[in-house]
Amino acid sequence: MEKILIVDDNQAVLQALSLLLEIHGYQPVLASNPAEAVQAVMYQRIALVIQDMNFTADTTSGEEGKALFYQLRELNPNLPIILITAWTELESAVSLVKDGAADYLAKPWDDTKLLTSISNLLELGNALKENQHFRQRQRQQQAELSEKDLCGLVYGSHTMQRLVDMALQLAKSDVSVLITGPNGAGKDRIADIIQANSPLKDKPFIKVNAGALPQELIEAELFGAEAGAYTGNNARRAGRFEAADGGTLFLDEIGNLPLSGQIKLLRVLQTGEFERLGSTTTQKVKVRLISATNADLQDDIQAGRFREDLYYRLNVVELSLPPLAQRPDDILPLVEHFLPGRECSLSAERALLAYSWPGNVRELENACKRANVLHPVGVLEAEHFAIQGKNVPLQQSLEPGPEEIQQAMDKHKGVVAKAARELGLSRQALYRRLEKFELL
């Protein structure tokens, strides 16, 4: 139950407001003079103050109310204050509102208007607190992340923040990790982060793109081959598992591994043992495995293309990387990273946010490079990225600009939750835009 401080020297006013607040679920705290009010704010968790402007008999200047207002503001700059004023004090009340008071009501007040003002101001106060907590968490996370190696990963979304947090947590262990997601979304960068922050960061880190290897050479690439094991192989060669011994092996596009290779891979994961192609000598290694795929391995299992037992060996923990279209808060930070020092118009930003980026981060990077090369000077417009009219979802094409955001905030008296709902944004997304456009 939220505490509301009522400050008035008139006992009848105190009783009337106290009863009104109790009926509507608030806990009234009463003070008949400024000294009591200051004590209440100092030692209790007061959510809102309703104060008179005069506390001495035959006084109508409002100076006592102004003095109390500034005292309370000094104690808690964010404390919402409603001024109950006589018409003779209206000018003073208006000046205090401009200095940060939340609202004022003339005597005799209207109960409905007062309750509406209380409800709105408390909701605004809660939103401001949430914003402060959000910023504190952001600063704390940024401080913690500054000590980590993120391998140049650029992002601005909570989705990616959670993924990075999990990757950093997994980096401490040696469990097998399966990274899933579409091509071009950044799966290899997540693997880099796991390796760079692990106890194995100074050990070998070998990367293999199984999708880029000819089917007949995959086993030789992974497990090595004796001389003459296949046409054109004139000398013994070590495989990627031998090269990664004591460190980490990253197998990209693991879904392209043939069944024969899957059987050998399963054995390595179970025992650490394998034989080179064309050899009967058993090799033993200790390798941490990170794998990645853009395929649906569950579908491949059902179709008989992928072994279920291998899937569960690889997928001790899965990190699912969403396509760029599902994390639009990453788009503009990535554009700033790919185009350092360049400025994009608001229409260009809207187009970039509206486009669905089927090629994900890789396509965005290429679009930025093209725009920078073909238009090396001046503000970059939407047409410079060559994406206009291509696969643009309607709901994202209405990304709000600073004017629309300010209008929504004014309409809802600064209540971020309500403004975010009207704009079709999350509260966190709206906070970031308020900060970006310097509207806070």
FIBAVEX-132008 format. One record per residue (C-alpha): residue number from 0; x, y, z. Coordinates in steps of 0.2 Angstrom, whole numbers. Each point is the difference from the previous one (the first is absolute). Example, Ala and Ser with C-alpha at 12.3 -4.5 7.8 and 13.67 -1.06 7.14 Angstrom:
FIBAVEX-132008
{atom 0; {62; -22; 39}};
{atom 1; {6; 17; -3}};
//
This chain:
FIBAVEX-132008
{atom 0; {0; 0; 0}};
{atom 1; {8; 16; -6}};
{atom 2; {2; 14; 13}};
{atom 3; {-7; 18; -4}};
{atom 4; {5; 14; 11}};
{atom 5; {-13; 13; 3}};
{atom 6; {6; 17; 7}};
{atom 7; {-13; 13; 6}};
{atom 8; {-3; 9; 16}};
{atom 9; {-18; -2; -1}};
{atom 10; {-6; -16; 9}};
{atom 11; {-16; -1; -10}};
{atom 12; {10; 0; -17}};
{atom 13; {12; -14; 8}};
{atom 14; {-15; -11; 5}};
{atom 15; {-9; 2; -17}};
{atom 16; {15; -4; -11}};
{atom 17; {5; -14; 12}};
{atom 18; {-17; -8; -2}};
{atom 19; {0; 2; -19}};
{atom 20; {17; -8; -1}};
{atom 21; {-4; -15; 11}};
{atom 22; {-16; -3; -9}};
{atom 23; {10; -2; -16}};
{atom 24; {14; -11; 6}};
{atom 25; {14; 13; 5}};
{atom 26; {8; 2; 17}};
{atom 27; {-1; 18; 6}};
{atom 28; {14; 8; 10}};
{atom 29; {-6; 16; 9}};
{atom 30; {11; 16; 4}};
{atom 31; {-7; 16; 6}};
{atom 32; {15; 10; -3}};
{atom 33; {16; 1; -11}};
{atom 34; {11; -7; 14}};
{atom 35; {-11; -16; 2}};
{atom 36; {0; -2; -19}};
{atom 37; {19; 1; -2}};
{atom 38; {2; -13; 14}};
{atom 39; {-13; -12; -9}};
{atom 40; {10; 2; -17}};
{atom 41; {16; -3; 9}};
{atom 42; {-5; -16; 9}};
{atom 43; {-14; -8; -9}};
{atom 44; {-2; -6; -18}};
{atom 45; {-12; 13; -7}};
{atom 46; {-6; -2; -17}};
{atom 47; {-9; 16; -3}};
{atom 48; {-3; 16; 10}};
{atom 49; {-16; 11; 0}};
{atom 50; {4; 17; 9}};
{atom 51; {-9; 16; 4}};
{atom 52; {9; 16; -4}};
{atom 53; {-3; 9; 17}};
{atom 54; {2; -7; 17}};
{atom 55; {-2; 15; 12}};
{atom 56; {-17; 8; 4}};
{atom 57; {-4; 16; -10}};
{atom 58; {15; -4; -13}};
{atom 59; {-4; 0; -18}};
{atom 60; {16; 4; -9}};
{atom 61; {4; -18; -4}};
{atom 62; {19; 3; 6}};
{atom 63; {-1; -14; 13}};
{atom 64; {-6; -12; -13}};
{atom 65; {14; 5; -12}};
{atom 66; {13; -3; 13}};
{atom 67; {-7; -17; 5}};
{atom 68; {0; -5; -19}};
{atom 69; {18; 4; -2}};
{atom 70; {5; -9; 16}};
{atom 71; {-9; -15; -6}};
{atom 72; {7; 1; -17}};
{atom 73; {18; 1; 8}};
{atom 74; {-4; -16; 10}};
{atom 75; {-7; -9; -15}};
{atom 76; {1; 8; -17}};
{atom 77; {-12; -13; -8}};
{atom 78; {-13; 1; 13}};
{atom 79; {-17; 5; -9}};
{atom 80; {-9; 14; 9}};
{atom 81; {-18; 6; -2}};
{atom 82; {-3; 18; 6}};
{atom 83; {-17; 4; 7}};
{atom 84; {-2; 19; -2}};
{atom 85; {-12; 14; 2}};
{atom 86; {-3; 11; -15}};
{atom 87; {10; 13; 8}};
{atom 88; {15; -12; 0}};
{atom 89; {-2; -6; -18}};
{atom 90; {14; 10; -7}};
{atom 91; {12; -7; 13}};
{atom 92; {-6; -17; -4}};
{atom 93; {3; 2; -18}};
{atom 94; {18; 5; 2}};
{atom 95; {3; -15; 11}};
{atom 96; {-7; -11; -13}};
{atom 97; {12; 7; -12}};
{atom 98; {14; -4; 13}};
{atom 99; {-5; -18; 0}};
{atom 100; {-16; -2; 11}};
{atom 101; {-11; -13; -8}};
{atom 102; {-17; 8; 1}};
{atom 103; {-11; 12; 9}};
{atom 104; {-18; 1; 4}};
{atom 105; {-11; 15; 5}};
{atom 106; {-10; -1; 16}};
{atom 107; {-13; -7; 2}};
{atom 108; {7; -14; -9}};
{atom 109; {-9; -13; -11}};
{atom 110; {2; -18; 7}};
{atom 111; {0; -8; -17}};
{atom 112; {13; 12; -7}};
{atom 113; {11; -2; 15}};
{atom 114; {-1; -19; 0}};
{atom 115; {4; 0; -19}};
{atom 116; {15; 11; 3}};
{atom 117; {6; -11; 14}};
{atom 118; {-1; -16; -11}};
{atom 119; {9; 8; -15}};
{atom 120; {14; 7; 11}};
{atom 121; {3; -16; 9}};
{atom 122; {0; -10; -16}};
{atom 123; {12; 13; -7}};
{atom 124; {11; -1; 16}};
{atom 125; {1; -19; -2}};
{atom 126; {4; 2; -18}};
{atom 127; {14; 12; 4}};
{atom 128; {7; -12; 14}};
{atom 129; {-1; -14; -13}};
{atom 130; {10; 10; -12}};
{atom 131; {13; 4; 13}};
{atom 132; {2; -18; 5}};
{atom 133; {1; -4; -19}};
{atom 134; {14; 12; -2}};
{atom 135; {9; -6; 16}};
{atom 136; {-1; -18; -7}};
{atom 137; {6; 6; -17}};
{atom 138; {15; 9; 9}};
{atom 139; {4; -15; 10}};
{atom 140; {-1; -12; -15}};
{atom 141; {11; 12; -10}};
{atom 142; {13; 1; 14}};
{atom 143; {0; -19; 1}};
{atom 144; {0; -3; -18}};
{atom 145; {15; 13; -2}};
{atom 146; {10; -13; 9}};
{atom 147; {-5; -14; -12}};
{atom 148; {6; -3; -18}};
{atom 149; {-15; 2; -11}};
{atom 150; {10; -2; -16}};
{atom 151; {-7; 15; -8}};
{atom 152; {-18; -5; 1}};
{atom 153; {-12; 15; -2}};
{atom 154; {-18; -1; 6}};
{atom 155; {-13; 11; 9}};
{atom 156; {-14; -13; 4}};
{atom 157; {-5; -9; 16}};
{atom 158; {-1; -16; -11}};
{atom 159; {19; 1; -4}};
{atom 160; {4; 6; 18}};
{atom 161; {-8; -16; 7}};
{atom 162; {9; -10; -13}};
{atom 163; {17; 8; 4}};
{atom 164; {-3; -3; 18}};
{atom 165; {-3; -18; -3}};
{atom 166; {15; -2; -11}};
{atom 167; {11; 8; 13}};
{atom 168; {-7; -12; 13}};
{atom 169; {3; -15; -11}};
{atom 170; {18; 6; -4}};
{atom 171; {5; -5; 18}};
{atom 172; {-5; -18; -3}};
{atom 173; {6; -13; -12}};
{atom 174; {-18; -7; -6}};
{atom 175; {-4; -2; -18}};
{atom 176; {-10; 15; -7}};
{atom 177; {-11; 0; -15}};
{atom 178; {-3; 17; -8}};
{atom 179; {-15; 1; -11}};
{atom 180; {-7; 14; -11}};
{atom 181; {-1; 6; -18}};
{atom 182; {15; 3; -12}};
{atom 183; {8; 17; 3}};
{atom 184; {-7; 3; 17}};
{atom 185; {17; -1; 9}};
{atom 186; {1; -18; 7}};
{atom 187; {19; 0; -3}};
{atom 188; {2; 16; 11}};
{atom 189; {-9; -9; 14}};
{atom 190; {12; -14; -1}};
{atom 191; {14; 12; 0}};
{atom 192; {-7; 8; 16}};
{atom 193; {-1; -17; 9}};
{atom 194; {18; -4; -5}};
{atom 195; {7; 17; 5}};
{atom 196; {-7; -1; 17}};
{atom 197; {4; -18; 4}};
{atom 198; {14; -8; 10}};
{atom 199; {5; -6; -17}};
{atom 200; {2; 17; -8}};
{atom 201; {19; -2; -2}};
{atom 202; {-2; -18; -7}};
{atom 203; {-3; -5; -18}};
{atom 204; {-17; 6; -8}};
{atom 205; {-3; -9; -16}};
{atom 206; {-14; 5; -12}};
{atom 207; {-8; -12; -13}};
{atom 208; {-14; 4; -11}};
{atom 209; {-7; -17; -4}};
{atom 210; {-12; 8; -13}};
{atom 211; {15; 6; -10}};
{atom 212; {9; -17; -1}};
{atom 213; {-3; -13; -13}};
{atom 214; {-9; -15; 7}};
{atom 215; {14; -12; -4}};
{atom 216; {13; 10; 9}};
{atom 217; {-10; 4; 16}};
{atom 218; {7; -15; 10}};
{atom 219; {18; 3; -6}};
{atom 220; {-2; 19; 5}};
{atom 221; {-7; -4; 18}};
{atom 222; {10; -16; 4}};
{atom 223; {15; 1; -11}};
{atom 224; {7; -13; -13}};
{atom 225; {14; -11; -4}};
{atom 226; {10; 1; -16}};
{atom 227; {-9; -8; -14}};
{atom 228; {-17; 0; 10}};
{atom 229; {-8; 9; -15}};
{atom 230; {5; 6; -17}};
{atom 231; {12; 14; 0}};
{atom 232; {5; -2; 18}};
{atom 233; {19; -4; 0}};
{atom 234; {4; 3; 18}};
{atom 235; {-7; -2; 17}};
{atom 236; {-11; 14; 5}};
{atom 237; {-6; 5; 18}};
{atom 238; {-19; 3; 1}};
{atom 239; {-9; 15; 9}};
{atom 240; {-2; -10; 16}};
{atom 241; {18; -3; 2}};
{atom 242; {4; 18; -4}};
{atom 243; {-13; 5; 13}};
{atom 244; {7; -12; 14}};
{atom 245; {-1; 9; 17}};
{atom 246; {-10; 14; -7}};
{atom 247; {-17; 3; -10}};
{atom 248; {-7; -6; -16}};
{atom 249; {-14; 10; -8}};
{atom 250; {-10; -10; -13}};
{atom 251; {-11; 12; -10}};
{atom 252; {-14; -7; -11}};
{atom 253; {0; -16; 10}};
{atom 254; {-16; -6; -8}};
{atom 255; {10; -3; -16}};
{atom 256; {11; -13; 8}};
{atom 257; {-4; -17; -9}};
{atom 258; {-6; -15; 10}};
{atom 259; {17; -8; 0}};
{atom 260; {9; 15; 7}};
{atom 261; {-14; 2; 13}};
{atom 262; {4; -18; 6}};
{atom 263; {18; 5; 2}};
{atom 264; {-4; 16; 8}};
{atom 265; {-11; -8; 13}};
{atom 266; {14; -12; 5}};
{atom 267; {12; 15; 2}};
{atom 268; {-12; 9; 11}};
{atom 269; {-3; -16; 11}};
{atom 270; {18; -6; 1}};
{atom 271; {11; 13; -7}};
{atom 272; {7; -14; -12}};
{atom 273; {0; -1; -19}};
{atom 274; {11; -7; -14}};
{atom 275; {7; 9; -15}};
{atom 276; {-8; -5; -17}};
{atom 277; {10; -15; -6}};
{atom 278; {8; -4; 17}};
{atom 279; {-4; -12; 14}};
{atom 280; {10; 9; 13}};
{atom 281; {-12; 8; 13}};
{atom 282; {3; 19; 4}};
{atom 283; {-6; 8; 16}};
{atom 284; {-3; 18; 3}};
{atom 285; {-9; 12; 12}};
{atom 286; {-10; 13; -10}};
{atom 287; {-14; 12; 5}};
{atom 288; {-13; 0; -14}};
{atom 289; {-11; 14; -5}};
{atom 290; {-11; -3; -15}};
{atom 291; {-12; 11; -10}};
{atom 292; {-14; -3; -13}};
{atom 293; {-13; 9; -10}};
{atom 294; {-10; -16; -2}};
{atom 295; {-14; -7; 10}};
{atom 296; {9; -15; 7}};
{atom 297; {-16; -7; 7}};
{atom 298; {-7; -1; -17}};
{atom 299; {16; -8; -6}};
{atom 300; {-1; -13; 13}};
{atom 301; {-18; -4; -5}};
{atom 302; {6; -2; -18}};
{atom 303; {14; -11; 5}};
{atom 304; {14; 13; -5}};
{atom 305; {6; 3; 17}};
{atom 306; {4; -12; 15}};
{atom 307; {-11; 4; 15}};
{atom 308; {14; -6; 12}};
{atom 309; {12; 12; -8}};
{atom 310; {-12; 14; 1}};
{atom 311; {-2; -2; 19}};
{atom 312; {19; -1; 2}};
{atom 313; {2; 16; -10}};
{atom 314; {-15; 9; 8}};
{atom 315; {5; 0; 19}};
{atom 316; {-5; 18; -1}};
{atom 317; {-7; 9; -15}};
{atom 318; {2; 18; -4}};
{atom 319; {-13; 6; -12}};
{atom 320; {4; 15; -10}};
{atom 321; {-15; 9; -7}};
{atom 322; {0; 8; -18}};
{atom 323; {4; 18; 0}};
{atom 324; {-19; 4; -4}};
{atom 325; {-5; -6; 17}};
{atom 326; {13; 11; 9}};
{atom 327; {-3; 17; -8}};
{atom 328; {9; 9; 14}};
{atom 329; {16; -7; -7}};
{atom 330; {-2; 8; -17}};
{atom 331; {5; 18; 3}};
{atom 332; {15; -4; 12}};
{atom 333; {6; -11; -14}};
{atom 334; {-2; 13; -13}};
{atom 335; {10; 12; 11}};
{atom 336; {14; -13; 2}};
{atom 337; {0; -4; -19}};
{atom 338; {0; 19; -5}};
{atom 339; {10; 9; 13}};
{atom 340; {-1; 19; -1}};
{atom 341; {-14; -1; -13}};
{atom 342; {-18; 7; 3}};
{atom 343; {-16; -8; -5}};
{atom 344; {-16; 10; -3}};
{atom 345; {-15; -4; 10}};
{atom 346; {-9; -7; -15}};
{atom 347; {16; -11; -3}};
{atom 348; {-1; -7; 18}};
{atom 349; {-18; -4; -2}};
{atom 350; {3; -9; -16}};
{atom 351; {14; -10; 8}};
{atom 352; {-11; -4; 15}};
{atom 353; {-15; -5; -12}};
{atom 354; {10; -12; -11}};
{atom 355; {0; -18; 5}};
{atom 356; {18; -4; -4}};
{atom 357; {-1; -18; -6}};
{atom 358; {19; 0; -1}};
{atom 359; {1; 6; 18}};
{atom 360; {15; 9; 6}};
{atom 361; {11; -5; -15}};
{atom 362; {-13; 8; -12}};
{atom 363; {-1; 16; 11}};
{atom 364; {19; 1; 0}};
{atom 365; {1; -1; -19}};
{atom 366; {-14; 13; -2}};
{atom 367; {10; 12; 11}};
{atom 368; {16; -3; -9}};
{atom 369; {-9; 3; -17}};
{atom 370; {-8; 16; 6}};
{atom 371; {17; 6; 7}};
{atom 372; {9; -4; -16}};
{atom 373; {-13; 7; -12}};
{atom 374; {-4; 15; 11}};
{atom 375; {16; 5; 9}};
{atom 376; {-6; 17; 6}};
{atom 377; {-16; 8; 7}};
{atom 378; {-15; -7; 9}};
{atom 379; {-4; -18; -5}};
{atom 380; {-18; -1; -6}};
{atom 381; {-11; -16; -1}};
{atom 382; {3; -2; -18}};
{atom 383; {19; -1; 2}};
{atom 384; {-3; -17; 9}};
{atom 385; {-9; -7; -15}};
{atom 386; {-13; -8; 11}};
{atom 387; {-16; 10; -4}};
{atom 388; {-15; -10; -4}};
{atom 389; {8; -16; 4}};
{atom 390; {-9; -11; 13}};
{atom 391; {-5; 14; 11}};
{atom 392; {-13; -5; 14}};
{atom 393; {-13; 13; 2}};
{atom 394; {0; 0; 19}};
{atom 395; {19; 5; 1}};
{atom 396; {-1; 13; -14}};
{atom 397; {-9; 11; 13}};
{atom 398; {15; 1; 12}};
{atom 399; {-3; 16; 10}};
{atom 400; {11; 15; -1}};
{atom 401; {4; 13; 13}};
{atom 402; {-15; 11; -3}};
{atom 403; {-12; -15; 1}};
{atom 404; {8; -6; 16}};
{atom 405; {-1; 17; 8}};
{atom 406; {-18; 1; -5}};
{atom 407; {-4; -17; 8}};
{atom 408; {10; 5; 16}};
{atom 409; {-10; 17; 1}};
{atom 410; {-16; -9; -3}};
{atom 411; {3; -13; 14}};
{atom 412; {8; 13; 12}};
{atom 413; {17; -8; -1}};
{atom 414; {-7; -18; 5}};
{atom 415; {12; -11; -10}};
{atom 416; {-10; -15; 0}};
{atom 417; {-15; 8; -8}};
{atom 418; {10; 9; -13}};
{atom 419; {9; -16; -4}};
{atom 420; {-16; -9; -3}};
{atom 421; {-7; 14; -11}};
{atom 422; {17; 0; -10}};
{atom 423; {0; -19; -2}};
{atom 424; {17; -1; 10}};
{atom 425; {6; -9; 15}};
{atom 426; {4; 11; 15}};
{atom 427; {18; -3; -2}};
{atom 428; {0; 4; -18}};
{atom 429; {-9; 16; 4}};
{atom 430; {13; 4; 13}};
{atom 431; {14; -2; -12}};
{atom 432; {-8; 11; -13}};
{atom 433; {-4; 14; 13}};
{atom 434; {19; -1; 5}};
{atom 435; {5; 0; -19}};
{atom 436; {-11; 15; -4}};
{atom 437; {5; 9; 16}};
{atom 438; {-19; 1; 6}};
{atom 439; {3; -6; 18}};
//
